[in-house]
């Protein structure tokens, strides 16, 4: 939505049950505000209802922790928690002693503050454009930052200028349209073989709005697909993610949309090494996608011995219907055929 997520937990057990989810929000760069009611100021440390220290629990994966020290500061701390969640792209904690949770105060409610992030530094953008101008087989990874920045059209424009295959980072299939000829599917865990085979040939990788998390870079399907000698241009609005997982050649701290526009503008009127091979690369992309789609079409059920035995037994009992039961994968394929466009099945 581009807006905050907000959760309030019961002090003690409700709060401790939020720990893992807030950890997930931290790595997903989700602007979640967790409001944690705490034991009242007059009974702190006396062991009331499953009392525990609620600030240390979350300090490793919150961007800011506001502990309300006096009712008169409620609006100040609340405003700061909401602003920091957006500006630092992650969870913040508003910790409120229970006796401050109720009542009335007179205060000024601060206006929300929003950052205008921009495209990144001129020098890093110029260095990235030089690398891309000399690239023979550029590949773009479209990540969660593309969705957050509403940058799909800008990512498309950059990909079309380069004729570059676009692969999605893990869990971010919504960051590039699957109907586009340059789309190749997600990397990593349960990902697309076409995407992995194509990125393995890259000499320059543009990680657009991606922290390059381990689930989208580790081997899968028996393939160690990450290109060992490729130069990596990483674009992320959180500077702490640049070079965190993979060694990079250029790091751009900026908004995914603004950075994609800036790079496309720098490449617009210059000759690129990859211009000559655009048709050849388009054919390679189409061939890899078709091969993966064919493999998926033939994969109506699991091939392990147990599954094969069950399918055989099933068919014996109902020889003319192909068996009484559908394998889960067959169910998914039938659903896929029946569904209209733009539908997600969970």
LUMSESE-896432 format. One record per residue (C-alpha): residue in one letter; x, y, z. Coordinates in steps of 0.5 Angstrom, whole numbers, plus 500, padded with zeros to 3 digits. Layout:
% residues N
r,c1,c2,c3
a,X,Y,Z
...
END
This chain:
% residues 346
r,c1,c2,c3
x,500,500,500
x,506,505,501
x,503,506,508
x,505,504,515
x,503,497,518
x,501,498,525
x,500,493,531
x,499,493,538
x,500,487,543
x,498,485,550
x,504,487,554
x,508,481,556
x,506,475,552
x,503,479,546
x,509,483,545
x,514,477,545
x,509,473,540
x,511,479,535
x,518,478,536
x,519,474,529
x,514,478,525
x,518,485,527
x,525,481,525
x,521,479,518
x,519,486,517
x,526,489,519
x,529,485,513
x,523,486,508
x,524,494,510
x,517,494,512
x,515,501,515
x,511,497,521
x,510,501,528
x,509,496,533
x,506,499,539
x,508,496,546
x,504,497,552
x,508,496,558
x,507,495,565
x,505,501,569
x,510,506,572
x,508,504,579
x,509,497,578
x,515,496,574
x,520,491,576
x,515,488,581
x,513,482,576
x,506,483,574
x,503,479,569
x,508,476,565
x,512,482,566
x,519,483,561
x,523,488,559
x,520,490,552
x,525,494,549
x,531,490,549
x,527,484,545
x,526,489,539
x,533,493,539
x,536,489,534
x,531,490,529
x,528,496,530
x,530,503,526
x,528,507,532
x,525,505,539
x,521,511,543
x,519,510,550
x,514,515,553
x,517,518,559
x,511,522,560
x,504,523,558
x,506,530,555
x,511,527,550
x,506,522,547
x,505,526,541
x,512,527,540
x,514,520,541
x,508,517,536
x,510,522,531
x,517,520,531
x,516,513,531
x,511,514,524
x,516,518,521
x,522,514,522
x,519,508,520
x,518,511,513
x,525,515,513
x,529,509,515
x,524,503,511
x,523,499,517
x,520,497,524
x,520,502,530
x,517,501,537
x,513,506,541
x,513,503,548
x,508,506,553
x,507,505,560
x,500,502,561
x,498,508,566
x,500,513,560
x,496,509,555
x,489,512,557
x,487,519,559
x,487,526,555
x,493,531,554
x,493,538,550
x,499,538,545
x,501,539,538
x,500,533,533
x,506,534,529
x,505,534,521
x,508,527,518
x,515,528,515
x,517,525,508
x,524,524,505
x,525,526,497
x,530,521,496
x,533,522,489
x,537,518,484
x,543,517,488
x,550,521,487
x,552,523,480
x,559,520,481
x,556,513,482
x,551,514,477
x,556,516,472
x,560,510,474
x,554,505,473
x,552,508,466
x,560,507,464
x,559,500,466
x,553,499,462
x,555,502,456
x,561,497,456
x,556,491,458
x,555,485,453
x,550,481,457
x,547,486,462
x,541,483,467
x,537,487,471
x,534,484,478
x,528,487,480
x,527,487,487
x,522,490,493
x,525,497,492
x,522,497,485
x,515,496,488
x,516,501,494
x,518,506,489
x,512,505,484
x,518,504,479
x,516,498,474
x,515,503,468
x,522,506,469
x,525,499,470
x,521,497,464
x,524,503,460
x,531,501,463
x,531,494,461
x,528,496,454
x,534,500,452
x,539,495,454
x,535,489,451
x,536,486,458
x,533,480,461
x,529,482,468
x,529,477,473
x,525,478,480
x,529,477,487
x,526,472,491
x,518,474,493
x,518,480,489
x,514,477,483
x,510,483,483
x,516,487,481
x,516,486,473
x,510,484,469
x,510,477,467
x,507,479,460
x,513,483,458
x,518,479,453
x,524,481,457
x,521,478,464
x,524,471,466
x,521,470,473
x,524,469,480
x,531,467,482
x,533,463,488
x,529,458,492
x,523,455,488
x,525,460,482
x,525,460,475
x,531,456,471
x,530,461,465
x,532,466,470
x,538,463,473
x,541,460,467
x,540,467,464
x,543,471,470
x,549,466,470
x,551,469,463
x,551,476,465
x,557,480,465
x,554,486,469
x,548,485,474
x,544,491,476
x,540,490,482
x,535,495,482
x,532,496,489
x,534,489,492
x,539,487,498
x,540,481,494
x,538,477,500
x,541,470,501
x,534,466,499
x,535,469,492
x,542,468,491
x,544,461,493
x,544,455,489
x,537,452,487
x,535,446,482
x,542,444,483
x,545,450,479
x,550,455,482
x,547,460,478
x,550,467,481
x,555,469,476
x,562,469,479
x,566,475,475
x,560,479,473
x,560,487,475
x,555,488,480
x,551,495,480
x,547,495,486
x,541,501,487
x,538,501,494
x,535,506,498
x,538,504,505
x,546,505,504
x,547,499,509
x,545,494,504
x,550,496,499
x,555,491,498
x,552,487,504
x,551,480,501
x,555,481,495
x,561,484,493
x,559,490,488
x,563,494,483
x,558,500,484
x,553,502,490
x,548,507,488
x,544,510,495
x,538,512,492
x,530,511,490
x,529,505,485
x,525,510,480
x,529,516,480
x,535,512,479
x,532,508,473
x,530,514,470
x,537,517,471
x,541,511,468
x,536,511,462
x,537,518,461
x,545,517,461
x,544,511,456
x,539,514,451
x,543,517,446
x,550,513,446
x,552,507,443
x,552,501,447
x,556,495,446
x,550,491,447
x,546,494,442
x,549,490,436
x,547,483,440
x,540,485,442
x,536,481,437
x,541,475,439
x,539,476,446
x,532,476,445
x,532,470,442
x,536,467,447
x,531,469,453
x,525,467,449
x,528,460,448
x,530,459,455
x,523,461,458
x,520,456,453
x,524,451,455
x,523,452,463
x,515,453,461
x,515,446,457
x,519,443,463
x,513,445,468
x,508,443,463
x,510,436,463
x,511,436,471
x,504,434,473
x,506,431,479
x,512,429,483
x,517,424,481
x,519,421,487
x,518,413,488
x,512,414,493
x,508,419,489
x,509,415,483
x,507,408,487
x,501,412,489
x,499,415,482
x,500,408,480
x,495,405,485
x,490,410,484
x,490,409,477
x,489,401,478
x,483,403,482
x,480,407,477
x,483,405,470
x,478,409,466
x,478,416,469
x,486,416,470
x,485,415,478
x,480,418,483
x,485,424,486
x,488,429,483
x,496,431,485
x,497,438,488
x,501,440,482
x,495,438,477
x,490,442,481
x,495,448,481
x,495,447,473
x,488,446,472
x,487,453,476
x,492,456,472
x,488,455,466
x,481,457,469
x,483,463,472
x,482,470,468
x,488,475,468
x,491,479,474
x,489,473,479
x,493,471,484
x,492,464,488
x,494,463,495
END
